[in-house]
Amino acid sequence: MTYTAINAVLKQFKADKGVEYAYHQFKTPPKSKNFIAYFETAPDVFAADNKSYFSEKHFEIELYTTTKQPELEDYLMQLFSDA
């Protein structure tokens, strides 16, 4: 999944549930108690014979809440499944 696709899903999640999100970190503290931080992790690169054949980016999406909220987690996972 690309950065643009992830951003579109998180934008929909914010519109539906009011959960703020930011790439890597917030510039100012988030206003809501629930928020998401997401960032790119190490990519997978398939290389052989000094040539890169394939590179795949990976992102980590972290949902922070004050209490466990399975319905919020499930909804977020469903949005990503549908994307």
C-alpha positions in Angstrom: 0.0 0.0 0.0 1.3 3.4 -0.9 1.6 6.5 1.3 -1.2 8.1 -0.7 -3.5 5.2 -0.2 -2.8 5.0 3.5 -3.4 8.8 3.8 -6.8 8.4 2.1 -7.9 5.6 4.5 -6.8 7.7 7.5 -8.6 10.7 6.2 -11.8 8.6 5.9 -11.2 7.3 9.4 -10.9 10.8 10.8 -14.0 12.0 9.0 -16.0 9.0 10.4 -14.6 8.7 13.9 -12.9 12.0 14.6 -9.5 10.5 15.2 -6.5 12.7 14.4 -3.5 11.3 12.6 0.0 12.4 11.6 3.0 11.0 9.8 5.6 10.0 12.3 4.7 12.6 15.0 2.4 15.5 15.7 3.8 19.1 15.5 1.7 20.0 18.4 0.0 17.6 20.9 -3.2 16.0 19.4 -6.5 17.6 20.6 -8.2 14.2 21.0 -7.5 11.4 23.4 -7.5 8.9 20.5 -5.0 9.5 17.7 -2.9 7.7 15.1 0.8 8.0 14.2 2.1 6.2 11.2 5.5 5.9 9.6 7.5 4.0 7.0 9.6 1.1 8.3 12.5 -0.7 6.5 11.6 -1.7 3.0 11.9 -5.2 1.6 14.3 -5.2 -1.3 14.9 -8.2 -3.6 18.3 -7.9 -5.1 20.7 -10.2 -6.9 23.8 -9.9 -9.0 24.3 -6.2 -7.8 20.8 -5.3 -9.2 17.7 -4.4 -7.3 14.7 -6.2 -8.8 11.9 -5.3 -6.4 11.4 -3.0 -3.5 8.3 -2.9 -1.3 7.6 -0.2 1.3 6.1 -1.1 4.6 4.3 1.2 7.0 3.4 0.9 10.7 0.1 2.4 11.8 -0.3 2.9 15.6 -3.7 3.7 17.1 -3.4 5.2 20.6 -6.4 5.2 22.9 -6.8 5.8 26.6 -8.7 2.5 27.0 -8.9 -0.6 24.8 -11.4 0.1 22.0 -11.8 -3.0 19.9 -14.6 -1.5 17.8 -12.4 1.4 16.8 -9.5 -1.0 15.9 -11.9 -3.3 13.9 -13.3 -0.3 12.0 -9.8 0.8 11.1 -8.8 -2.6 10.0 -12.0 -2.9 7.9 -11.2 0.4 6.1 -7.8 -0.9 5.2 -9.2 -4.3 4.1 -11.6 -2.5 1.8 -9.0 -0.2 0.3 
